C-alpha cells in the first residue's frame, strides 16, 4: 500500500475506469466483473482517504457504505448505525467552514476574500 496520495488517487481513478468498462460490458445482474470492480473502487477509495489523511491531515466529503445483509431484521441495530452516521456527519459539518477565512469583505463587489 502506498502512502503517496497522488499514487493512491491514480489507483482510485483507474478503479473507476475499470468499473465503467465492466458495467458497460455487463453480462447479467450478477456479473462478477462488475462486482469485483465495485469492491476495487471501495478499496482504492479507502487507501486514498488514508494516504490523504496521513500526508495532509485531510479527508474527503465521501463515505463508502457497506452492503447490508438481507437477513438482518433487527431494527435496533439499524437505528444505532443511523445515529452513529449522523454523529460522524455532524462532526464533519463543524469543520467544513472556518469563519476566520471569511472575516474580510471586499467592499468593491461584496465578494468575500479568503486568507
C-alpha positions in Angstrom: 0.0 0.0 0.0 1.3 3.4 -0.9 1.3 6.4 1.4 1.6 8.8 -1.5 -1.8 10.5 -2.1 -1.1 11.0 -5.8 -0.4 7.3 -6.4 -3.5 6.4 -4.4 -5.6 8.9 -6.3 -4.4 7.4 -9.6 -5.3 3.9 -8.4 -8.8 5.2 -7.5 -9.2 6.8 -10.9 -8.1 3.6 -12.5 -10.6 1.7 -10.4 -13.4 4.0 -11.6 -12.4 3.4 -15.2 -12.3 -0.3 -14.7 -15.8 -0.2 -13.1 -17.1 1.8 -16.1 -15.7 -0.8 -18.5 -17.1 -3.7 -16.5 -20.5 -2.0 -16.3 -20.7 -1.3 -20.0 -19.8 -4.9 -20.8 -22.1 -6.4 -18.1 -23.3 -9.9 -18.7 -26.2 -10.1 -16.3 -27.3 -8.8 -13.0 -24.7 -10.7 -11.0 -21.7 -10.2 -13.3 -18.6 -11.0 -11.2 -16.5 -8.4 -13.2 -18.8 -5.6 -12.1 -18.9 -6.9 -8.5 -15.1 -7.0 -8.5 -14.8 -3.6 -9.9 -17.2 -2.3 -7.3 -15.1 -3.7 -4.5 -11.9 -2.3 -6.1 -13.4 1.2 -6.0 -14.2 0.9 -2.3 -10.7 -0.5 -1.5 -9.0 2.2 -3.6 -11.0 4.9 -2.0 -10.1 3.7 1.5 -6.4 3.7 0.5 -6.7 7.2 -1.0 -8.5 8.6 2.1 -5.9 7.1 4.4 -3.0 8.4 2.3 -4.6 11.9 2.1 -5.1 11.9 5.9 -1.6 10.8 6.6 0.0 13.3 4.3 -2.1 16.3 4.8 -4.4 15.6 7.8 -7.3 16.0 5.3 -10.3 13.9 4.3 -12.9 13.9 1.5 -16.6 14.5 2.0 -17.4 11.0 0.7 -18.2 7.8 2.5 -18.1 4.2 1.4 -21.2 2.3 2.6 -21.1 -1.4 3.3 -23.8 -3.5 1.8 -26.4 -4.6 4.4 -27.4 -8.2 4.8 -31.0 -9.0 3.8 -31.2 -11.3 6.8 -31.0 -8.6 9.4 -34.4 -7.7 10.8 -33.1 -6.1 14.0 -34.3 -2.5 13.8 -32.3 -1.5 16.9 -29.0 -2.2 15.2 -30.2 -0.1 12.2 -31.1 2.8 14.4 -27.8 2.6 16.2 -25.9 2.7 12.9 -28.0 5.7 11.7 -27.2 7.5 14.9 -23.5 6.8 14.6 -23.5 8.0 11.0 -25.4 11.2 12.0 -22.9 11.8 14.7 -20.0 11.3 12.3 -21.6 13.7 9.8 -22.2 16.3 12.5 -18.6 16.2 13.4 -17.6 16.8 9.8 -20.1 19.7 9.3 -18.5 21.7 12.1 -15.1 21.5 10.4 -16.3 22.5 6.9 -16.3 26.3 7.3 -13.7 28.3 9.2 -15.3 31.6 9.8 -11.9 33.3 10.2 -11.4 32.7 6.4 -14.3 35.0 5.6 -13.9 37.9 8.1 -12.7 40.4 5.5 -15.2 41.6 2.9 -14.1 43.1 -0.4 -16.0 46.4 -0.4 -16.0 46.9 -4.2 -18.1 43.9 -5.3 -19.3 42.5 -2.0 -17.3 39.2 -2.5 -15.7 37.6 0.4 -12.0 37.1 0.4 -10.1 34.2 1.9 -6.9 34.3 3.9 
